[in-house]
Amino acid sequence: DIQMTQSPSTLSASVGDRVTITCRASQSISSWLAWYQQKPGKAPKLLIYKASSLESGVPSRFSGSGSGTEFTLTISSLQPDDFATYYCQQYNSYSPLPFGQGTKVEIK
Amino acid sequence: EVQLVESGGGLVQPGGSLRLSCAASGFTFSSYSMNWVRQAPGKGLEWVSYISSSSSTIYYADSVKGRFTISRDNAKNSLYLQMNSLRAEDTAVYYCARDPPAIKPAALFDYWGQGTLVTVSS
């Protein structure tokens, strides 16, 4: 099974900061990677699919890049609404844990 | 507007059964594959099961294989998860999630329900 590893686990940042989260796959997943945002008590929300495609309605300050085994999610200028937990997900193959362990973005 | 509304969660004893439902609206349900994804309290996301639009293809995570059964009724715009032989480690919020119909190797989740909590405890 493909394992997904995110770093860091927690990130402290201020409004206006540029934030980068990394996701690594244990084997190549081409560009079959998605990013989700989850706020406490809420369902995850799709932000990015196919590594770099922005889901409709998602602000352009969110961007994704990478291919193969290494991927990044960047928030160009952190906004108050962006404090949340972010998960990457591989959809190159079915596995019980297609998601990374999550990165919590908290207020510095 | 796409809406997915789960129901059927609750407290159940170890070894017991529960049936979750997901009512879909705002899109052509019969054209989409669907999934169940769960999240244990304070933990990350775990994919549970997938069903294709026509029910012809079904997948399960190893952790639930043989105990859980996914099904759907396209006439009722509904997705189901029959959970038997429940264990403490099945305690989680269970989400139904839509899979967009693009050509891709595995499931992507573009819309999620609000989730229903299943607690397995004596």
Interface residues (C-beta under 8 A of the other chain):
Chain A: W32 A34 Y36 K42 A43 P44 K45 L46 Y49 E55 Y87 Q89 Q90 Y91 N92 S93 Y94 S95 P96 L97 P98 F99 G100 Q101 G102
Chain B: G44 L45 E46 W47 Y50 Y59 A61 D62 S63 Y95 K104 P105 A106 A107 L108 F109 D110 Y111 W112 G113 Q114 G115
